[in-house]
């Protein structure tokens, strides 16, 4: 039976000692709500505080066109558990997981919801946007071909996580796998990757939004560039996927990709790196194509 979705969008923000970001976040959500409220949608913002000794500070004047709920974890729980805690408290049928240092344009939610309107069967809409480094800003997907790669499992198995951050995605709540909620990744870095893999396993319908409406900021306080820690987190995800019944063939592909990245990154010798590229030739070629396109 086809579900009638409500018109509530839940924006879930994991918070960790992030009071300097709150004003900007609420301003962005307020600007989005002004536009989308006119089309019959309501926004609820859920800030999940994962720094129990810190009180979330905000100006109530910024919370007039949407509702705000602040949840406090009893102990530091990590980003995955924090997202799940927010998800459990959400009333919306559409979910946006937004990092505390993320940026979205004033029309982000409107643009994403219009994609759902165009294709009601979609489970997730992946927007384009920017990656912002201290040295400058670059587009996430350089072209439409690169962005279309993000909706194919093949590239997640052989190359990398092609979605920079969950913040560029709007997701139907009932499309989020129960396994993702029940099996928490303890090492920060790959909870989003775990989510996308599980969604592929469910044959969820992923579509793209070509508009550049999102910006992921590399501040030095997140794990986005700490590849060593991400590899550890990826290994944990593989262990979880084994109990989630991912096919043995795909598990093998994932494990080999992790091995390739670990060996290549740890090697400092040119000849050794060359031998690793030969050993993992298919993975190396796909990664080169990925880097050229992205």
Order of alpha helices (4+ residues) and beta strands (2+ residues): beta-alpha-beta-beta-alpha-beta-beta-alpha-beta-beta-alpha-alpha-beta-alpha-alpha-beta-alpha-alpha-alpha-alpha
